[in-house]
Amino acid sequence: MNIRAALDLARAGNFPSVASNVLAALLLSAAAGPANAFPAPGLLALTILAGCLVYAGGATLNDVFDAAFDRARRPERAIPRGLITRAGAAWLGGVEMVLGLALLVLFAGASVIWAAALAACILAYDWLHKRWIGSVVLMAGCRVLLALTIATLPGHDFTSSLLGWVGALFVYIVTLSLIARWEYAPGAPAAKIGRSVGRLLAFIPLIDAAALLLVGAWGPALACAAAVPLGRWAQRLAAST
């Protein structure tokens, strides 16, 4: 399997929005209150890497669960094309997720319980999303639980700013996910819906930026806003849906 196939399986086109979510979570959960400064570089790099690995694992395992559907409806994806076997993708996704969770728990100091809840939500979504329309709640829950897991790091807490932000993030992603479900409806303009969903995914960091502006963290808010064009660029290099 080549690197491009692995990045497509991981939906790496969405990594900038994951990084933006992590930055917002670190600042909004800071027990001392967010300041107009970035977190310690080491902590920021570690948590962004962990978040992207967890996201990659969940996205890759999604394709494992959807292999039969994709053979019929998305033959351009890596497993139907034979770029990787279903078993190989399962191993890859599992390693990515476990490594990401281990970085959060063992190196960053996150709660084992919240990290386990994050993993359970991801796996539940991967298993149910083609069978149950209510899985849009699980999709939003994956991003929210990543933020809440980060809020359990030492020196962090479930602040009112954090909870307000994850509430807005939850509503945005539920709405986005409902739109995405129309893509495979009979007679739906699949290509048009797919492009719209890609744009909405890239715009997720605007929720982060708005929340940071409300608490006066101008520098980090600008960094989150910059993740929007970065995400659009990343979507040209790797899949996001």
Secondary structure, 3 states (H helix, E strand, C coil): CCHHHHHHHCCHHHHHHHHHHHHHHHHHCECCCCCCCCCCHHHHHHHHHHHHHHHHHHHHHHHHHCHHHHHHHCCCCHHHHCCCCHHHHHHHHHHHHHHHHHHHHHHCCCCHHHHHHHHHHHHHHHHHCCCCCCHHHHHHHHHHHHHHHHCCCCCECCCHHHHHHHHHHHHHHHHHHHHHHHHHCCCCCHHHHHHHHHHHHHCHHHHHHHHHHHCCCHHHHHHHHHHHHHHHHHHHHCCCC
